[in-house]
Amino acid sequence: MFRISKYQDMSDYQSHYLGLVWEYLYPLIQIGIYWLVFGIGLKKGTSTGVDYLTWMVIGITPWFYMNSVTNQASKSIYQQVGMVSKMKFPVSVLPTIKLISNLSSFWTMLAFSIVIAYFRGGLMPTIYWLQWFYYFFAMIMWLVAFGIFNSTITVLIRDYRIFLQSVMRVLFYMSGVLFNFETNAFPAPFARILQLNPFFYVISGFRDSMFSQYWFWQRPILTIVFWLMVLFFLLVGSHLHYKFRARFVDLI
């Protein structure tokens, strides 16, 4: 899986002058754009007292990673139909390959975000940063479960990939990436519904690890709902995958 993800990265950028440099340059450009728009342009803050740009980049880092992996994993089987049809290959690992190949961009963006948080808000490590490992693990498990589900449904229903892309665009604004929904500015029932979104759980978890003074187990209901959704998509996605994988070539 690691070797294939490395070769795919090299293949994707082989026709570019900068090659794999784009793997690291692209997330820095994205951060720069949001710095200009939201850090300088809007000059907003959050109800938590944290500088808005600092708050935003810590949350947008996992979102960019999850969005990219979700979209790429959904079409991973569809795009690799040639390899699937010509050789005996474990098709179930294709979505996970996309997860691994995007990690370099994620680490680059996370490091850059922490640097911004340090210089703008004086962010310093605390013991609460330890739960970052939990949220990273939760993010990976969610992407694995959601990826195997989406990649299978995309083969079965051609329109699903377009639908998923549209849903992800909406979730960008509804997952707490740019706005803090856990404030009095939003109706309580509306905020509670948004909190059930797995993307929101991961994004808010990253922020909790960096800024808050409480642990993930202090949100038991949201934690239980999140892992139930992971289990649901993992079981349903795995069932559909093993049921139809012998027909993937014919369906594509």
Phi and psi in degrees as GROMACS dihedral restraints (atoms count N, CA, C in turn):
[ dihedral_restraints ]
;  ai    aj    ak    al  type     phi  dphi    fc
    3     4     5     6     1   -67.8    20    10
    4     5     6     7     1   -40.2    20    10
    6     7     8     9     1   -65.4    20    10
    7     8     9    10     1   -43.5    20    10
    9    10    11    12     1   -64.7    20    10
   10    11    12    13     1   -41.7    20    10
   12    13    14    15     1   -62.5    20    10
   13    14    15    16     1   -36.7    20    10
   15    16    17    18     1   -66.0    20    10
   16    17    18    19     1   -44.4    20    10
   18    19    20    21     1   -67.0    20    10
   19    20    21    22     1   -35.0    20    10
   21    22    23    24     1   -67.3    20    10
   22    23    24    25     1   -39.2    20    10
   24    25    26    27     1   -60.6    20    10
   25    26    27    28     1   -44.3    20    10
   27    28    29    30     1   -65.4    20    10
   28    29    30    31     1   -37.5    20    10
   30    31    32    33     1   -68.5    20    10
   31    32    33    34     1   -39.5    20    10
   33    34    35    36     1   -63.7    20    10
   34    35    36    37     1   -32.0    20    10
   36    37    38    39     1  -112.2    20    10
   37    38    39    40     1    11.3    20    10
   39    40    41    42     1   -68.1    20    10
   40    41    42    43     1   -25.0    20    10
   42    43    44    45     1   -91.6    20    10
   43    44    45    46     1     2.4    20    10
   45    46    47    48     1   -98.1    20    10
   46    47    48    49     1   145.6    20    10
   48    49    50    51     1   -64.0    20    10
   49    50    51    52     1   -39.2    20    10
   51    52    53    54     1   -85.9    20    10
   52    53    54    55     1    -9.6    20    10
   54    55    56    57     1    57.3    20    10
   55    56    57    58     1  -132.1    20    10
   57    58    59    60     1   -69.7    20    10
   58    59    60    61     1    -7.8    20    10
   60    61    62    63     1   -58.9    20    10
   61    62    63    64     1   -32.1    20    10
   63    64    65    66     1   -61.7    20    10
   64    65    66    67     1   -26.0    20    10
   66    67    68    69     1   -61.7    20    10
   67    68    69    70     1   -29.1    20    10
   69    70    71    72     1  -104.2    20    10
   70    71    72    73     1   -27.9    20    10
   72    73    74    75     1   -73.4    20    10
   73    74    75    76     1   -36.3    20    10
   75    76    77    78     1   -60.0    20    10
   76    77    78    79     1   -49.5    20    10
   78    79    80    81     1   -63.2    20    10
   79    80    81    82     1   -31.3    20    10
   81    82    83    84     1   -68.0    20    10
   82    83    84    85     1   -36.8    20    10
   84    85    86    87     1   -64.6    20    10
   85    86    87    88     1   -41.5    20    10
   87    88    89    90     1   -62.0    20    10
   88    89    90    91     1   -43.8    20    10
   90    91    92    93     1   -62.5    20    10
   91    92    93    94     1   -41.6    20    10
   93    94    95    96     1   -61.6    20    10
   94    95    96    97     1   -40.2    20    10
   96    97    98    99     1   -62.3    20    10
   97    98    99   100     1   -46.4    20    10
   99   100   101   102     1   -70.5    20    10
  100   101   102   103     1   -28.0    20    10
  102   103   104   105     1   -62.5    20    10
  103   104   105   106     1   -46.6    20    10
  105   106   107   108     1   -64.4    20    10
  106   107   108   109     1   -43.6    20    10
  108   109   110   111     1   -74.1    20    10
  109   110   111   112     1   -49.5    20    10
  111   112   113   114     1   -99.3    20    10
  112   113   114   115     1   -32.5    20    10
  114   115   116   117     1   -77.0    20    10
  115   116   117   118     1   -41.2    20    10
  117   118   119   120     1  -100.0    20    10
  118   119   120   121     1   -39.2    20    10
  120   121   122   123     1   -73.5    20    10
  121   122   123   124     1   -50.1    20    10
  123   124   125   126     1   -91.5    20    10
  124   125   126   127     1   -31.7    20    10
  126   127   128   129     1    54.2    20    10
  127   128   129   130     1    46.2    20    10
  129   130   131   132     1   -96.1    20    10
  130   131   132   133     1   162.5    20    10
  132   133   134   135     1  -127.5    20    10
  133   134   135   136     1  -178.3    20    10
  135   136   137   138     1  -122.7    20    10
  136   137   138   139     1   159.8    20    10
  138   139   140   141     1   -67.5    20    10
  139   140   141   142     1   -14.3    20    10
  141   142   143   144     1   -79.9    20    10
  142   143   144   145     1    -6.1    20    10
  144   145   146   147     1    84.2    20    10
  145   146   147   148     1     3.2    20    10
  147   148   149   150     1   -88.3    20    10
  148   149   150   151     1   141.8    20    10
  150   151   152   153     1   -53.1    20    10
  151   152   153   154     1   134.4    20    10
  153   154   155   156     1   -61.2    20    10
  154   155   156   157     1   -44.6    20    10
  156   157   158   159     1   -61.7    20    10
  157   158   159   160     1   -42.0    20    10
  159   160   161   162     1   -60.8    20    10
  160   161   162   163     1   -46.6    20    10
  162   163   164   165     1   -61.9    20    10
  163   164   165   166     1   -40.5    20    10
  165   166   167   168     1   -71.6    20    10
  166   167   168   169     1   -45.8    20    10
  168   169   170   171     1   -68.6    20    10
  169   170   171   172     1   -32.1    20    10
  171   172   173   174     1   -65.3    20    10
  172   173   174   175     1   -33.7    20    10
  174   175   176   177     1   -83.9    20    10
  175   176   177   178     1   -32.6    20    10
  177   178   179   180     1   -77.3    20    10
  178   179   180   181     1   -19.8    20    10
  180   181   182   183     1   -62.9    20    10
  181   182   183   184     1   -54.5    20    10
  183   184   185   186     1   -64.7    20    10
  184   185   186   187     1   -29.2    20    10
  186   187   188   189     1   -65.2    20    10
  187   188   189   190     1   -47.2    20    10
  189   190   191   192     1   -58.0    20    10
  190   191   192   193     1   -41.4    20    10
  192   193   194   195     1   -66.4    20    10
  193   194   195   196     1   -48.6    20    10
  195   196   197   198     1   -65.1    20    10
  196   197   198   199     1   -38.7    20    10
  198   199   200   201     1   -64.5    20    10
  199   200   201   202     1   -45.5    20    10
  201   202   203   204     1   -64.4    20    10
  202   203   204   205     1   -46.3    20    10
  204   205   206   207     1   -65.2    20    10
  205   206   207   208     1   -41.0    20    10
  207   208   209   210     1   -61.3    20    10
  208   209   210   211     1   -47.5    20    10
  210   211   212   213     1   -68.4    20    10
  211   212   213   214     1   -41.0    20    10
  213   214   215   216     1   -71.7    20    10
  214   215   216   217     1   -39.9    20    10
  216   217   218   219     1   -66.3    20    10
  217   218   219   220     1   -31.8    20    10
  219   220   221   222     1   -64.2    20    10
  220   221   222   223     1   -28.1    20    10
  222   223   224   225     1  -111.1    20    10
  223   224   225   226     1    14.3    20    10
  225   226   227   228     1   -65.9    20    10
  226   227   228   229     1   -42.2    20    10
  228   229   230   231     1   -71.8    20    10
  229   230   231   232     1   -41.4    20    10
  231   232   233   234     1   -60.8    20    10
  232   233   234   235     1   -40.8    20    10
  234   235   236   237     1   -76.1    20    10
  235   236   237   238     1   -24.8    20    10
  237   238   239   240     1  -101.6    20    10
  238   239   240   241     1    27.5    20    10
  240   241   242   243     1   -61.4    20    10
  241   242   243   244     1   -32.0    20    10
  243   244   245   246     1   -63.5    20    10
  244   245   246   247     1   -45.8    20    10
  246   247   248   249     1   -68.2    20    10
  247   248   249   250     1   -37.8    20    10
  249   250   251   252     1   -65.0    20    10
  250   251   252   253     1   -37.0    20    10
  252   253   254   255     1   -81.4    20    10
  253   254   255   256     1   -21.9    20    10
  255   256   257   258     1  -100.0    20    10
  256   257   258   259     1   -14.1    20    10
  258   259   260   261     1  -149.0    20    10
  259   260   261   262     1   159.1    20    10
  261   262   263   264     1   -79.8    20    10
  262   263   264   265     1   112.0    20    10
  264   265   266   267     1  -137.9    20    10
  265   266   267   268     1   138.4    20    10
  267   268   269   270     1   -72.1    20    10
  268   269   270   271     1    92.8    20    10
  270   271   272   273     1   -59.0    20    10
  271   272   273   274     1   -28.3    20    10
  273   274   275   276     1   -64.3    20    10
  274   275   276   277     1   -17.6    20    10
  276   277   278   279     1   -87.9    20    10
  277   278   279   280     1    -9.4    20    10
  279   280   281   282     1   -58.5    20    10
  280   281   282   283     1   -46.3    20    10
  282   283   284   285     1   -62.0    20    10
  283   284   285   286     1   -34.6    20    10
  285   286   287   288     1   -69.6    20    10
  286   287   288   289     1   -30.3    20    10
  288   289   290   291     1   -60.3    20    10
  289   290   291   292     1   -40.8    20    10
  291   292   293   294     1   -63.8    20    10
  292   293   294   295     1   -36.0    20    10
  294   295   296   297     1   -62.8    20    10
  295   296   297   298     1   -43.1    20    10
  297   298   299   300     1   -71.0    20    10
  298   299   300   301     1   -41.5    20    10
  300   301   302   303     1   -67.0    20    10
  301   302   303   304     1   -20.7    20    10
  303   304   305   306     1   -92.6    20    10
  304   305   306   307     1    -2.4    20    10
  306   307   308   309     1   -66.3    20    10
  307   308   309   310     1   -33.5    20    10
  309   310   311   312     1   -61.3    20    10
  310   311   312   313     1   -41.1    20    10
  312   313   314   315     1   -66.1    20    10
  313   314   315   316     1   -38.4    20    10
  315   316   317   318     1   -62.9    20    10
  316   317   318   319     1   -47.2    20    10
  318   319   320   321     1   -63.3    20    10
  319   320   321   322     1   -39.3    20    10
  321   322   323   324     1   -62.5    20    10
  322   323   324   325     1   -46.4    20    10
  324   325   326   327     1   -67.5    20    10
  325   326   327   328     1   -38.4    20    10
  327   328   329   330     1   -64.8    20    10
  328   329   330   331     1   -44.3    20    10
  330   331   332   333     1   -62.3    20    10
  331   332   333   334     1   -42.5    20    10
  333   334   335   336     1   -65.3    20    10
  334   335   336   337     1   -37.3    20    10
  336   337   338   339     1   -66.1    20    10
  337   338   339   340     1   -40.6    20    10
  339   340   341   342     1   -66.3    20    10
  340   341   342   343     1   -37.0    20    10
  342   343   344   345     1   -62.2    20    10
  343   344   345   346     1   -44.5    20    10
  345   346   347   348     1   -60.9    20    10
  346   347   348   349     1   -44.7    20    10
  348   349   350   351     1   -62.8    20    10
  349   350   351   352     1   -34.4    20    10
  351   352   353   354     1   -69.9    20    10
  352   353   354   355     1   -46.8    20    10
  354   355   356   357     1   -77.6    20    10
  355   356   357   358     1   -30.4    20    10
  357   358   359   360     1   -90.3    20    10
  358   359   360   361     1   -39.3    20    10
  360   361   362   363     1  -117.0    20    10
  361   362   363   364     1     2.4    20    10
  363   364   365   366     1    65.8    20    10
  364   365   366   367     1    30.7    20    10
  366   367   368   369     1   -63.2    20    10
  367   368   369   370     1   128.7    20    10
  369   370   371   372     1  -125.4    20    10
  370   371   372   373     1   148.7    20    10
  372   373   374   375     1   -62.7    20    10
  373   374   375   376     1   142.2    20    10
  375   376   377   378     1  -132.7    20    10
  376   377   378   379     1   173.8    20    10
  378   379   380   381     1   -64.1    20    10
  379   380   381   382     1   -22.9    20    10
  381   382   383   384     1   -70.3    20    10
  382   383   384   385     1   -15.8    20    10
  384   385   386   387     1   -66.1    20    10
  385   386   387   388     1   -19.5    20    10
  387   388   389   390     1   -61.7    20    10
  388   389   390   391     1   -31.8    20    10
  390   391   392   393     1   -74.3    20    10
  391   392   393   394     1    -4.0    20    10
  393   394   395   396     1   -59.6    20    10
  394   395   396   397     1   -34.8    20    10
  396   397   398   399     1   -63.9    20    10
  397   398   399   400     1   -36.0    20    10
  399   400   401   402     1   -64.6    20    10
  400   401   402   403     1   -46.8    20    10
  402   403   404   405     1   -68.9    20    10
  403   404   405   406     1   -32.1    20    10
  405   406   407   408     1   -65.4    20    10
  406   407   408   409     1   -44.1    20    10
  408   409   410   411     1   -62.0    20    10
  409   410   411   412     1   -42.5    20    10
  411   412   413   414     1   -61.5    20    10
  412   413   414   415     1   -41.3    20    10
  414   415   416   417     1   -62.7    20    10
  415   416   417   418     1   -44.8    20    10
  417   418   419   420     1   -63.0    20    10
  418   419   420   421     1   -44.7    20    10
  420   421   422   423     1   -64.0    20    10
  421   422   423   424     1   -39.5    20    10
  423   424   425   426     1   -64.1    20    10
  424   425   426   427     1   -43.0    20    10
  426   427   428   429     1   -67.7    20    10
  427   428   429   430     1   -36.3    20    10
  429   430   431   432     1   -64.3    20    10
  430   431   432   433     1   -48.3    20    10
  432   433   434   435     1   -65.2    20    10
  433   434   435   436     1   -47.2    20    10
  435   436   437   438     1   -68.1    20    10
  436   437   438   439     1   -33.7    20    10
  438   439   440   441     1   -67.9    20    10
  439   440   441   442     1   -44.9    20    10
  441   442   443   444     1   -66.4    20    10
  442   443   444   445     1   -33.3    20    10
  444   445   446   447     1   -69.3    20    10
  445   446   447   448     1   -51.0    20    10
  447   448   449   450     1   -65.3    20    10
  448   449   450   451     1   -40.3    20    10
  450   451   452   453     1   -63.9    20    10
  451   452   453   454     1   -34.3    20    10
  453   454   455   456     1   -74.8    20    10
  454   455   456   457     1   -45.5    20    10
  456   457   458   459     1   -64.2    20    10
  457   458   459   460     1   -34.4    20    10
  459   460   461   462     1   -61.9    20    10
  460   461   462   463     1   -36.1    20    10
  462   463   464   465     1   -71.0    20    10
  463   464   465   466     1   -39.4    20    10
  465   466   467   468     1   -75.0    20    10
  466   467   468   469     1   -36.8    20    10
  468   469   470   471     1  -127.1    20    10
  469   470   471   472     1   108.6    20    10
  471   472   473   474     1   -62.5    20    10
  472   473   474   475     1   -34.7    20    10
  474   475   476   477     1   -75.6    20    10
  475   476   477   478     1   -10.2    20    10
  477   478   479   480     1   -64.3    20    10
  478   479   480   481     1   -36.5    20    10
  480   481   482   483     1   -63.4    20    10
  481   482   483   484     1   -40.7    20    10
  483   484   485   486     1   -66.2    20    10
  484   485   486   487     1   -41.2    20    10
  486   487   488   489     1   -60.9    20    10
  487   488   489   490     1   -44.1    20    10
  489   490   491   492     1   -63.0    20    10
  490   491   492   493     1   -41.1    20    10
  492   493   494   495     1   -61.3    20    10
  493   494   495   496     1   -39.7    20    10
  495   496   497   498     1   -66.4    20    10
  496   497   498   499     1   -41.6    20    10
  498   499   500   501     1   -63.2    20    10
  499   500   501   502     1   -40.0    20    10
  501   502   503   504     1   -66.8    20    10
  502   503   504   505     1   -33.3    20    10
  504   505   506   507     1   -64.9    20    10
  505   506   507   508     1   -39.9    20    10
  507   508   509   510     1   -68.2    20    10
  508   509   510   511     1   -41.4    20    10
  510   511   512   513     1   -65.2    20    10
  511   512   513   514     1   -23.3    20    10
  513   514   515   516     1   -56.8    20    10
  514   515   516   517     1   -37.5    20    10
  516   517   518   519     1   -92.8    20    10
  517   518   519   520     1   -17.4    20    10
  519   520   521   522     1  -106.4    20    10
  520   521   522   523     1    11.0    20    10
  522   523   524   525     1  -112.7    20    10
  523   524   525   526     1    15.0    20    10
  525   526   527   528     1    74.4    20    10
  526   527   528   529     1    21.3    20    10
  528   529   530   531     1   -70.9    20    10
  529   530   531   532     1   -45.5    20    10
  531   532   533   534     1  -105.9    20    10
  532   533   534   535     1   -20.8    20    10
  534   535   536   537     1  -131.7    20    10
  535   536   537   538     1   145.0    20    10
  537   538   539   540     1   -89.4    20    10
  538   539   540   541     1   107.3    20    10
  540   541   542   543     1   -80.8    20    10
  541   542   543   544     1   -15.0    20    10
  543   544   545   546     1   -88.9    20    10
  544   545   546   547     1    52.4    20    10
  546   547   548   549     1  -132.1    20    10
  547   548   549   550     1   169.8    20    10
  549   550   551   552     1   -72.2    20    10
  550   551   552   553     1    -9.0    20    10
  552   553   554   555     1   -72.5    20    10
  553   554   555   556     1   -17.3    20    10
  555   556   557   558     1  -115.0    20    10
  556   557   558   559     1   143.3    20    10
  558   559   560   561     1   -57.9    20    10
  559   560   561   562     1   138.9    20    10
  561   562   563   564     1   -58.5    20    10
  562   563   564   565     1   -44.9    20    10
  564   565   566   567     1   -61.5    20    10
  565   566   567   568     1   -38.4    20    10
  567   568   569   570     1   -64.6    20    10
  568   569   570   571     1   -43.1    20    10
  570   571   572   573     1   -65.7    20    10
  571   572   573   574     1   -38.6    20    10
  573   574   575   576     1   -65.6    20    10
  574   575   576   577     1   -36.6    20    10
  576   577   578   579     1   -66.3    20    10
  577   578   579   580     1   -43.1    20    10
  579   580   581   582     1   -65.0    20    10
  580   581   582   583     1   -30.9    20    10
  582   583   584   585     1   -67.2    20    10
  583   584   585   586     1   -18.7    20    10
  585   586   587   588     1   -78.0    20    10
  586   587   588   589     1   -10.3    20    10
  588   589   590   591     1   -69.3    20    10
  589   590   591   592     1   122.7    20    10
  591   592   593   594     1   -58.2    20    10
  592   593   594   595     1   -34.8    20    10
  594   595   596   597     1   -64.3    20    10
  595   596   597   598     1   -39.5    20    10
  597   598   599   600     1   -64.0    20    10
  598   599   600   601     1   -39.0    20    10
  600   601   602   603     1   -61.3    20    10
  601   602   603   604     1   -44.4    20    10
  603   604   605   606     1   -69.3    20    10
  604   605   606   607     1   -45.8    20    10
  606   607   608   609     1   -62.6    20    10
  607   608   609   610     1   -48.2    20    10
  609   610   611   612     1   -65.8    20    10
  610   611   612   613     1   -30.5    20    10
  612   613   614   615     1   -65.3    20    10
  613   614   615   616     1   -41.1    20    10
  615   616   617   618     1   -61.6    20    10
  616   617   618   619     1   -40.8    20    10
  618   619   620   621     1   -68.8    20    10
  619   620   621   622     1   -39.8    20    10
  621   622   623   624     1   -60.0    20    10
  622   623   624   625     1   -38.8    20    10
  624   625   626   627     1   -64.3    20    10
  625   626   627   628     1   -35.5    20    10
  627   628   629   630     1   -87.7    20    10
  628   629   630   631     1   -36.9    20    10
  630   631   632   633     1  -114.7    20    10
  631   632   633   634     1   -29.4    20    10
  633   634   635   636     1   -87.5    20    10
  634   635   636   637     1   176.3    20    10
  636   637   638   639     1  -123.5    20    10
  637   638   639   640     1    34.8    20    10
  639   640   641   642     1  -145.7    20    10
  640   641   642   643     1   163.3    20    10
  642   643   644   645     1   -98.7    20    10
  643   644   645   646     1   166.3    20    10
  645   646   647   648     1   -66.0    20    10
  646   647   648   649     1   -28.7    20    10
  648   649   650   651     1   -74.5    20    10
  649   650   651   652     1    -5.0    20    10
  651   652   653   654     1   -83.0    20    10
  652   653   654   655     1     1.8    20    10
  654   655   656   657     1  -121.0    20    10
  655   656   657   658     1    64.9    20    10
  657   658   659   660     1   -63.3    20    10
  658   659   660   661     1   -40.2    20    10
  660   661   662   663     1   -65.5    20    10
  661   662   663   664     1   -47.4    20    10
  663   664   665   666     1   -64.2    20    10
  664   665   666   667     1   -36.7    20    10
  666   667   668   669     1   -66.2    20    10
  667   668   669   670     1   -43.3    20    10
  669   670   671   672     1   -64.7    20    10
  670   671   672   673     1   -44.7    20    10
  672   673   674   675     1   -61.3    20    10
  673   674   675   676     1   -42.4    20    10
  675   676   677   678     1   -59.5    20    10
  676   677   678   679     1   -50.5    20    10
  678   679   680   681     1   -70.6    20    10
  679   680   681   682     1   -27.9    20    10
  681   682   683   684     1   -66.2    20    10
  682   683   684   685     1   -38.4    20    10
  684   685   686   687     1   -69.2    20    10
  685   686   687   688     1   -38.5    20    10
  687   688   689   690     1   -60.3    20    10
  688   689   690   691     1   -46.3    20    10
  690   691   692   693     1   -63.9    20    10
  691   692   693   694     1   -39.8    20    10
  693   694   695   696     1   -62.2    20    10
  694   695   696   697     1   -52.2    20    10
  696   697   698   699     1   -67.3    20    10
  697   698   699   700     1   -32.5    20    10
  699   700   701   702     1   -67.9    20    10
  700   701   702   703     1   -44.5    20    10
  702   703   704   705     1   -69.3    20    10
  703   704   705   706     1   -47.8    20    10
  705   706   707   708     1   -66.1    20    10
  706   707   708   709     1   -44.7    20    10
  708   709   710   711     1   -62.9    20    10
  709   710   711   712     1   -43.0    20    10
  711   712   713   714     1   -65.6    20    10
  712   713   714   715     1   -40.3    20    10
  714   715   716   717     1   -62.0    20    10
  715   716   717   718     1   -48.1    20    10
  717   718   719   720     1   -65.6    20    10
  718   719   720   721     1   -38.4    20    10
  720   721   722   723     1   -62.7    20    10
  721   722   723   724     1   -49.5    20    10
  723   724   725   726     1   -71.1    20    10
  724   725   726   727     1   -24.4    20    10
  726   727   728   729     1   -74.1    20    10
  727   728   729   730     1   -36.7    20    10
  729   730   731   732     1  -111.1    20    10
  730   731   732   733     1    -2.7    20    10
  732   733   734   735     1   -62.1    20    10
  733   734   735   736     1   -29.4    20    10
  735   736   737   738     1   -69.8    20    10
  736   737   738   739     1   -16.5    20    10
  738   739   740   741     1  -109.1    20    10
  739   740   741   742     1     7.0    20    10
  741   742   743   744     1   -57.3    20    10
  742   743   744   745     1   -45.8    20    10
  744   745   746   747     1   -61.4    20    10
  745   746   747   748     1   -44.2    20    10
  747   748   749   750     1   -66.2    20    10
  748   749   750   751     1   -38.9    20    10
  750   751   752   753     1   -69.4    20    10
  751   752   753   754     1   -36.5    20    10
